[in-house]
Amino acid sequence: MQDNIDRHFTGTFKIGEEEITGELIYNKERGTTLLNLGKQLLDIPVGKSYGNLDIITGVLNSGIIVTLFHNRCTQNQTRLFQTQKLVYVAEYSIWSKRNAINIKYNKLECVLENALDWSGLSAIDTSDLSVIKFKVNDNKNVYHWFDATITFHISLNCELFSFPHKEESKVVERLVVSIEADKKQETSYFISVRNKVISLISFAIKNNVNINEQYLYDYDDSYQLDEHTEYYQNYLYTSEHHLPIYNSSQWEYNFTLAQLLPEKDINKELTLLEPVFNLYLSLFKYTDMPPEMIFLNIVQALETFHARFFYDNSKDKYFASVIERFGSCQNYPDIEKLLLCDTQKDKNCKYIILVSRLNDLLIGKNDGLFRDYYVTDAGFAQTVADTRHYYTHYGKSKEKKALKGDKLIDVIGILALLLEYNVCLKLGIDNQEKVRERLSSIAWWKQFQNYYQKENEKKES
């Protein structure tokens, strides 16, 4: 079934103390749930005032009970003094055999699009292409994050063995994320954890991940099937629109699921990284975002990352760390200029400035990985700071110093690489060789461009 179509469901819905007949419209592509209501004005020719409602319950003509949450009233219109039209937009809804008011759940299952390759958990054996074989993946795929048990497994829908045999058979394999709480939780908790897990995967693959379908389970709401206990599925529909999926290869990934060790506790890191991931995802999540805004988001992501993970965001601790790490180095005077510039040393400056934060991340372990951006080009961090100032305030004083066009896009790539490398380190993943190879390719391309530009200038002269 096509996703970008409006699906209409009629029923009766409770608005406050009133029951009003209406139509529920859901569009999966846009992630919208609209409630269209109409009522006759019998007593007075003026419609009643309605506002936003936290919860609306309804019974569809099919018998399904729908509970809509965080409903925004977008239209309240009286027509010809005879009818009143109401339109509500829901943040999320639960479709079940009972209303979901004050119900807590044990587990959420999400079927994801574009996360299978990252997981490495495919159930299809491709070792012999002449034979179709399925396998059981025994890799550990259980993690304990956010006071929940996160399990990654596979959903496989295969029509190859259906009867009667079809001329065209479809095989759909998806990654399923199960979020099982230590104790019963409200729906908002599961949505929050789900968003963090999806952001983590999106950061890992540098691409969008979509939710194909999702279900909530209450372990107190079950039935018996052939001596087995099964739990009723409560369908959850949320307001995320379908995001574009770009071509990419596993080599480009920041990491795969196998690199996240189950025994490593990264709860603290994942919590601190939440706003960093949200800013980083603007690289590919919003198709029409101008490069100036993407640049601002990536710089903000780096600044937020540094503030959350280093020196307790304290200028005094930062100063002490610089002296402790580099004070005995022969090139300390050069490092001091980068990390403790005059502006940073100013007693009136009570915080760590952006230039210092960027240079601190670029120098990192002092292994020279990003040396082209703090040795070869010692003013790189200052140029980034000037550009950020210009695109934040658009003041004339920084206009000539600000990066524009292709140069701005190139710097976004370097800053994204710097952020990716440092975030991965905090997750226990060292991508130094991969990053070094990428930086080497960028340096080679720059040399080629400079050579080509000089040759053109010679011809023109």
C-alpha positions, 0 to 999 in steps of 0.5 A: 500500500502506498504511504503517501495517501490519506487513509480515512477512518470514520467513528465517534470521538469524545471531545470533553463531555461531548461525543461527536461523529467525525473522520480520522485521517492518517498519512504515513508519508507525512506522519500526520494524524488529523481528526475532522469533526462536524456538529449540528448547531441545534440550540444556538447559531454560534459555535462553542469555543474549543481549544487544545486537548491533551487526550481525545478518545474515539471508537471507529466504525470497525470497533477499534478504539483510538486514543489521540495524545497532545491534540492541537486545535487548528480549525474551529469554524462555524458555517452558515450558523448551522454547523461547526467544523473542528480539526485537531492534529495529534502528536501521536495515537494508539490504536487498540481494543481498549482506550489508552488513558493512563495505561503504561507499557512494558515494551515497544517494538519498532520496525526500522527502514535503512538500518539492516546493513548497520546491524549485520544481523541479516537472516539471509545467507549470501555465501552461495548465490545459487542457493537460497538459505536462511541462517540464525545470527548468534551475535550478541545484540542485547544492550542495557541503555536508558534503564531499558533492555534494548534488543536488536533482531530481524523481521523477515517477510518472504513470499518465495515459499507462498502457495500458489507460487507467484511470478513476482515474489517479494522479500522484505528484511528489516531491523527490529528494535525492542525497547523493554523497560525495567518497569512499566512506563508511559508511552512518552518514555518509549518514544524518547528512548526510541528517538535516542536509539534512532539518532544513534543509528543515523549518526553511525550510518550518516543517513536517515532511518525511518520507522516502518511500524511500531507496537506497544505491549502490556504484559498484563494484557495477554491471551493463550495460543497453543499453550503459549502466552501472547501479548496484544499489539497496541499500534502506535502512530507518531508524527515523524514524516518519511525521510529520504534515504541516500546511497551509502556503503558500510565503509562510510559508516562511523561504526556498526552495531558490532562495534558497540560492545554490550559490556561497555556502559555508554548510558552517560555518553548517550544522554550527553550526546542527545543534543549533539546528534540532533544538531549533527543530523541536519547534514542530511535530515533536512533536504532544503536547509541552506549550507549556512544553517548546516554550518551553524548547526555543526559548529554548535554541535562541536561546541556543545560536545566540548562543553559536555565532555571536557573540563566540566565546561570550566575555564580554570580546569581547561587552563590546568589541563593545557599546562599539564598535557603540553607544558613540557613539550618543546613546541609548547609556545606554539600550542599555547598560542592555539589553546591559550590566546590573548582573548582566552587569557583575558581575566574578563573572559569567564568561559572557554571561547570557540577558538580554544574549543576547536583547537583543543579538539583538533590537537586532541591526543597531539598525534597530528591527525588534524595537523593541517588545520592547526599547524599548516593552517593555524588560523583555521579555528579563528576563521570558523569562529569569524564565519559563525559570528557572521552567519549569526549576526550578519554584521559587516565587520566579519563579512570579508572574513567569513567563508562562503560558497564551496569553501564553506561547504568544504569546511562543513565536511572537515568539521563534521569529520572532527565531530564524528571522530571525537564522538566515536572516541567517547563511544569507545571506537577509534576510527583514526586510520579511516579518518587519516585516510579521508583527510589524506584524500582531502589534502590531495584534492586540495593540491590538485585544485591549487595546481589546476588554478595556478596553471589556469592563471599562467595561461590567462597571463 
